[in-house]
Amino acid sequence: MTQVNIHEAKTHLSRLVEEVSGGAEVVIAKEGKPVARLVPMVPAKRVRKLGMLKGKLRVPDDFDGPLAAKVIASFEGH
């Protein structure tokens, strides 16, 4: 972990951001006392819950049956 004063942080922000994006942490100090910490962003992991719609949807028995001639004609532009 690197510690820099506020003036140095302002002057070298681009370099510090590059370091942090590589996994480093930087502490920003004012008059030698730590006041902030620059850390890499970690994307939040989205928890996927299976079965959320169970019992809420109904699939008809003829779901995969042949389409009506009127529906086919609409797809063909008639």
Steps between C-alpha positions, in 0.01 A plus 500: 500500500631840397438822691511837324414852609209688342724716281678196358166323448366795300820527298529128421135388500522323163802296613335415831183385323712275277665347809166446666350341189784248524388402850698739722351717773600862554444695821463875463622698800464857617784625715622142539163369627308255276167649385400289200575171331503443123409139422410308183133463410371149542188427297213378713420135446141451402345199663276313261216323668364205306131425497376852574211463254402147596123477509455846347516403132285257309616331179211369291502133400510593130793741546712327236208406273457628144407865458164604359496592131402860593813538720728356231351737244571800727868399521518470122347845448161388359 
